[in-house]
Structure formats: C-alpha cells, structure tokens
Amino acid sequence: MKTAALTLNFLALTVALAAYGQVDTLIYGGTVLVTPGEKPLQAQTLLIEKGQIVRIDSGYKSALELELNDVDVIDLKDSYLLPGLIDMHVHLTFERDPNANPHRWLTQEDADQALTALPYLARTLNAGFTTVRDLGGSYKVIFPLKRAVNAHTIKGPRIFAAGDFISASGGHGDLHGYRHDVTELFTGGLGICNGADDCRRAVREVIKSGADVIKITATGGVLSNTAAGVKQQLTDAELRAIVETAHRLGRKVTAHAHGTDGINAAIRAGVDSIEHGSYLNKESITLFKKHGTYLVPTLLAGATVTEEVLTNPAMPPAIVDKVKQVAPLMESAFRSALKHRINIAFGTDSGVSKHGDNSKEFALMVRYGMTPQQAIVSATRSAAQLLGQQNRIGDLEPGKYADIIAVKGDPEQNIQLLSKVHFVMKEGVVYKHEKSHSD
C-alpha cells in the first residue's frame, strides 16, 4: 500500500508539473497582496503563463525545483506586490492646460488628438494603473487608441471607453460659447439628444460607435462655460430611456451628477454608478444603498480646479463661480458616503488633473477618512466589480490577468508609496522595472 501511495503521489506531481509546462515567468515577491482587503502573504513565487497568473507558491521556488525550462525570473524579494490599479474615471484624449489656445480644436485633426494622447497613456501605465475607464472622448480617437493598446502597438493601460457623452442639447457635454452657426457645424458629438425617444437613439448610436460603457451627463458640469448651474439637465423620462436601452444592449451606465436632484433621479433610473456626487443628501444615501449604486468621487478633480481658480485669471467667470460652489462640498459628500458604507470605486477625472498623477487621489481619500486598505480596495476589487471584470482583474488570484505592480514598503501603512511604483506588469508583459543600484 505504501508503494502504491508513493506511486500515486509521484504521478500527481508529474501531472501538476506538466500542467504548468508553458510557464514563461517566475516572480519572487517579498510581500504579496493577493486579495486586497485581506492579509498579504510573505515570500511568494508567482507563476505566469501567457499573461495569466497560474499558481502562487509559498517560498521562493526555483525553475529547477519546478522542472521549468526557458523561464524569465524577476526578483522582487525586496518589494511589496499588489494588483494593477484601476482608475474608473479618466479622459485620455486631453489634458487641461490653462495656457493652451482655447480654439485649438478648430485647427486640429483627430490624429492630432491621438498623437497628443500617447504620452498620457504611457504616464498612466507607468504610474501603476493597468486598467482605466475613459469617460468621454471622441469615438474617432479613443477607440483607435484602445485597439492600438490591445495590439501592443502603443504603450498604455487596458481601456474601457464610453466614447461620446449622452447629453441634453445645451447641457454639460454639448458645445458652448460660440456662434450658433459654429455650434451647428461642431456639435457635442453622437450623444446629444432631446426627449426619451431621441435619447434611446443616441445610446444606440454611441454603442454602435464602440462604447463599452455609457456615460451620461445627468446634471450641469463645473467646467462647462455656461451659467447653467449643476442641477438636473436630463429629464426623468430621458434618464429612464437611456438606462433601459443601455442595459438591454449589455452596457453599464454611469452618470456625471453634481446636483442632488440629478444624483437621485439618475439612481432611481437605474444607473450603475455616479461620478462626483457633490451634493448628495440623506435621500441619496438611501438610494445608493437600496440600488447598490457605486460612487466614483473624483476628489482630485475638485482639488485641481480649486488650485486653478487661484492661479488662472483667464478662467471664465461662469466656471469660477461653479468651482467655488461645488469643490468645497466634495469632501463632505465623500465623508458621508464613507460613513454610510456605500460602494466606492476609485476615479480621478484625470485630464482635468495631469495624467500620471492618478495616485494623488489615494492621499485625498485617506485624508478624508478612508483607511489605506479601503483606498486600495476601491482601486482594485471594487473597481473591477463595477467594471464587471472581477473574473479577470482586481486581485492576484490564479486565473486572473498578470497585472502586477510593486513598491518599496507597505502602502497599507503609507499610502503615499503608491506614487512611487517601480515595477509594472500588464498581462504578463513588463512595462516598467526600475532596479536599485545594488541590484
């Protein structure tokens, strides 16, 4: 019997090793946060095969021990490994520049925007954000960029994109500040609509253009150059029509919403998440919890435009007034959401702030009451859940994409360390590996 048992054990080991015969990379991690929100593991070996994590072993296992040939070995024994970060609100095709020519869009082609975006994509990935949700950019630019990233033609994070906004005529997301004949030539995009039926058409048009998610502007926006405030702009009927159409076509819906009426109407209509949520109230909290809706707080955007008000005398008065009204409320809204335990996913609104500075959102979240652990969960597991991609990203469990980043030190003790990512792998490909002089 003993001999038979040994034979069975040997056969099991042989089968197990054969199953991992195509492993192409071993990573040694000093500390590995396999599942954010849980305790990290010490001294682990991660086996990577064709862009996926296939196994994690305790201790540092050599290729010889595992009977593996022709594998790359990456030594991060001095580092803290965690899943690639996810930013749920970016605008990769532009970056706000107070000194730029405000009319440059009249002379630029779509290719100009795409070329300008290339360093933004690289900076975002280098900062440790391996996945992003782009919430507003011309479909003629953002979807070619997404395809180029997927084809490894250019360097950048994995992109889930909305393309054009769904917005009411004259609302946030439409074109403002120019003669009527000019705005007739250059509208806000495919998603401008009026009335429930027209908004159903707009959703279908945007999905036809390639949208992974639908972005709607339920309320006015701070950076629209119009004195329209930040109250509800799409009607209840329009909101219901948009959400129903998008869900029937398999797309989640997120709503830009500052004003209380727009926040609450959008949640009642069935949106999956709210961006900003500046004026949320008790009823909002009840609705968030009842519907399981996520808040993407974009605290960095508020901090960025507040600073710009102080330094940019050319900022239009209509925008200045809204910044002064809205930005100070974002902290209290976030604290209220945190206190009442509503779902929160990480998002920066980068493009308003500089691309590559995404991790600054973590510091604001922690300053306003989150623990570092909660902040990390918001940018990994929670964000993956909101994306509907929890089976592929958000943690380092076997079967997930090998999206792995590393820092020196423990970010659950010092969240600022996430601004110093020195190693970035996305789907098994190393895009950044800054080695110390002693290596």
C-alpha positions, 0 to 999 in steps of 0.5 A: 500500500505504501508503494502504491501511495508513493506511486500515486503521489509521484504521478500527481506531481508529474501531472501538476508539473506538466500542467504548468509546462508553458510557464514563461515567468517566475516572480519572487515577491517579498510581500504579496497582496493577493486579495486586497482587503485581506492579509498579504502573504510573505515570500511568494513565487508567482507563476505566469503563463501567457499573461495569466497568473497560474499558481502562487507558491509559498517560498521562493521556488526555483525553475529547477525545483519546478522542472521549468525550462526557458523561464524569465525570473524577476526578483522582487524579494525586496518589494511589496506586490499588489494588483494593477490599479484601476482608475474608473474615471479618466479622459485620455484624449486631453489634458487641461492646460490653462495656457493652451489656445482655447480654439485649438480644436478648430485647427486640429485633426483627430490624429492630432488628438491621438498623437497628443494622447500617447504620452498620457497613456504611457504616464498612466501605465507607468504610474501603476494603473493597468486598467482605466475607464475613459469617460468621454472622448471622441469615438474617432480617437479613443477607440483607435487608441484602445485597439492600438493598446490591445495590439501592443502597438502603443504603450498604455493601460487596458481601456474601457471607453464610453466614447461620446457623452449622452447629453441634453442639447445645451447641457454639460457635454454639448458645445458652448460659447460660440456662434450658433452657426459654429455650434451647428457645424461642431456639435457635442458629438453622437450623444446629444439628444432631446426627449426619451425617444431621441435619447434611446437613439443616441445610446444606440448610436454611441454603442454602435460607435464602440462604447463599452460603457455609457456615460451620461451627463445627468446634471450641469458640469463645473467646467462647462462655460455656461451659467447653467448651474449643476442641477438636473439637465436630463429629464426623468423620462430621458434618464429612464430611456437611456438606462433601459436601452443601455442595459438591454444592449449589455452596457453599464451606465454611469452618470456625471451628477453634481446636483442632488436632484440629478444624483437621485433621479439618475439612481432611481433610473437605474444607473450603475454608478455616479461620478462626483456626487457633490451634493448628495443628501440623506435621500441619496444615501438611501438610494445608493444603498437600496440600488447598490449604486457605486460612487466614483468621487473624483476628489482630485478633480475638485482639488485641481480646479480649486488650485486653478481658480487661484492661479488662472485669471483667464478662467471664465467667470461662469466656471469660477463661480461653479468651482467655488460652489461645488469643490468645497462640498466634495469632501463632505459628500465623500465623508458621508458616503464613507460613513454610510458604507456605500460602494466606492470605486476609485476615479480621478477625472484625470485630464482635468488633473495631469495624467500620471498623477492618478495616485494623488487621489489615494492621499485625498481619500485617506485624508478624508477618512478612508483607511489605506486598505479601503483606498486600495480596495476601491482601486482594485476589487471594487473597481473591477466589480463595477467594471464587471471584470472581477473574473479577470482583474482586481486581485492576484488570484490564479486565473486572473490577468498578470497585472502586477505592480510593486513598491518599496514598503507597505502602502497599507501603512503609507499610502503615499508609496503608491506614487512611487511604483517601480515595477509594472506588469500588464498581462504578463508583459513588463512595462516598467522595472526600475532596479536599485543600484545594488541590484 
